[in-house]
Amino acid sequence: MELPGPNVPDHSATNTLDDALRSRRLFQFAALLFIAFTGTAVQYGFQQRWDVVLILGTTAALMLPSQWLNHRGRYEAASILILGSATLALFGIMWRSDGLRDSSLLGYPVILIAAGQLLKPKQFWWLLAGMVLCVAWVGLGTLNGWRGVTTPGTDIDRLTDSVTILVVNGMLVWFLAYDMQKALMGLRVQIARFRESEKNLTHLAQHDALTHLPNRVLGSELVEQAIASSARHQQLVALLFVDLDNFKDVNDSVGHSAGDEFLKQVALRLRDAVRQADIVCRQGGDEFLIGVTDITDTEGVAQVAAQVLQRMQAPFHLRGLEILATCSIGIAVHPKDGTTFEALLRHADLAMYQAKESGRNAYRFFDEEINTSIRENLHLISSLRQALAQNELVLYYQPVFDLRNQQLVGAEALVRWQNPKLGLVSPGLFIPAAEKSGLIVDIGQWVLQDACRQMQAWRQAGSPALTVAVNLSAVQFRRGDVEAVIERALQQSGLDPRQLELEMTESTLIQDTDKFMQTLQRIKAMGIRLSIDDFGTGYSNLSYLQRFAVDKLKIDQSFVRRLLNGEKDVAMVSAIIHLAKSLNLTVTAEGVENVETRDALRRMDCDQAQGYWFAKPMPAAQFEALWRTQLATSNTP
């Protein structure tokens, strides 16, 4: 069965209502005619006008089968029977009585009123034509004497006939008017419901379903109105971009339904933290917007932001738990930071990220330096993507030496960007941007593949047993496919896994999850060595050294460079070395820049070292020359 499409109205309900109304109208008109004809027949019976009684009685009797047809749903047949028999009955009475002067003629307009409600247009015109023919035939019969013997009606007959016709007509009109009033009342109810639905739809379209705050669409309209008003009254409008700092943690710990309740409570706190005239709306997710209006300086805006931060610091109660949450707020002020809602939103968003970078749970005003920094960062990321595609990245290798015998034992692979216009770009300029953008995943994959390829090429060229160290970013672990990237690099290069060393910072290791642990265990099972880079600058503790089964600690260069400055620095480096020795770990010192530092490290029993005193990071060809020179020297008798 084919269902009506979205643009095709379904008339089934309307047809049902029309049939019910038509059936009721048929019953009403048939009942009126039955009563009228029966009553009139009785009256004429007292006068012994049996010819009229026969006509009226027969017509009244025909109302019964018409109701049977009506009950069976044959409305058309019932209508034709009722109206046709009534028309012929009045024609018969006129023929047998006073002709066109008979009051029965007044019944035809009544029948036409009913026909207009019951018959289709074509049937209506046929009935009207039949009435005209009846009237004409009675007129001609009167003129030509065809009617034969007639019985003139009395004044009483005319009175009763007129009253009967008037009552029938009045009842019929009343039925019609009552139905019209009922229909109008129903129409008013439908209009009221439509207006209420329209109001509800408008509310839903302009408000957030969860928090019932205005959504971004309505919020932008309200802020634009405030901007227009402030321009006339020489006042400021501020837009605050509020982003929750730990919403994901809340969702993960208590579930999404509790997370929804958390957002509702946040919405209430934000609404309570500002004035009634201010605007609070939900941008989406865990982001909210606050429009502060009718202010004269930025100090008032700062007070509002501080009030929001203070309200957010109180514990949230979710399912019997106390949840602590904070937010970061970016602020843009009209007209200094933009003259439209979109401009203010964009700048407030940038300021919010500055608040997050400053440590979160803070607010920051937008300034043009932020915009310039963002544009430069976007340009840098775009150029870096292009560099990766056009093979502008190169690897430099910083040699690592054994402090006991000064022998070359390996190298740390360091990425450099050979820009055609800028020359060799320092990694300190582009690595942070790559990590923020996620591009570090692609760069890290390229570094790992090229370092493994190069080391295997040197191995096949006769190099000594060297180890290449490659840095892994925490972003690469969060990506989830670091293990597959390592396996692919080893398979494609053919490098022995024992010649590969992976360096991780302490901040990477604090991702102490089951998935992270399992990944490290599988990497370790391949035969790859693991080392902790920049040790001592992060979350240094003994437990994760044991849990992650690392092979090496690399002392951060900040400690090594201060080694000769005082006893505290010596004690720090010595403690790291002794800790590593107690755990059977190799120790490498970074940043050795003079012979005195080298000698001090050697006395502390440090295993390996790297730094400018030994050699700066160098291209692959120069590093190859270095190991070939050492190999030739060691083979010299």
Beta strands, then each sheet from edge to edge (+ up, - down):
strand 1: 236-244
strand 2: 279-284
strand 3: 287-295
strand 4: 316-318
strand 5: 321-323
strand 6: 327-334
strand 7: 363-365
strand 8: 393-402
strand 9: 408-419
strand 10: 423-425
strand 11: 467-471
strand 12: 500-505
strand 13: 529-535
strand 14: 552-555
strand 15: 586-590
strand 16: 608-610
strand 17: 618-619
sheet 1: 2+ 3- 1+ 6- 7-
sheet 2: 4+ 5-
sheet 3: 10+ 9- 8+ 16- 15- 14- 13- 12- 11-
sheet 4: 10+ 9- 8+ 17-
end
